Amino acid sequence: IPSFQVYIIQVSVGNHQWTVKHRYSDFHDLHEKLVSEKRIDKNLLPPKKMIGKNSKSLVEKRQKELEVYLQTLLLKFPVTAPKVLSHFLHFHLYVS
């Protein structure tokens, strides 16, 4: 049975706050699209680590890094987030 970690990330935009749940591979896919479409720094996404990948301390550390990653992306696109990022963050559910 393959095991994988789902990261629960708190997102804040203005007065709105919600959580999104994604696997690291989802973040990687998002990042690849943003690097190619929007020329985001390819080193912005925290690296994929293999050793002890499901240890509690590593999961907590990566979750914090992924939160910082998303907040950094939101700062890069303060007016209009790219469609791929908006979809990833579920804006369509929270922002009218």
TAMOPE-V577836 format. One record per helix or strand of 2 or more residues. SS is the DSSP state (helix for helix, strand for strand). FROM is the first residue (numbers start at 1). LEN is the number of residues. If there is no record, write none. Layout:
[[SS/FROM/LEN] [SS/FROM/LEN]]
This chain:
[[strand/6/8] [strand/16/8] [helix/24/15] [helix/56/21] [helix/83/6] [helix/91/4]]
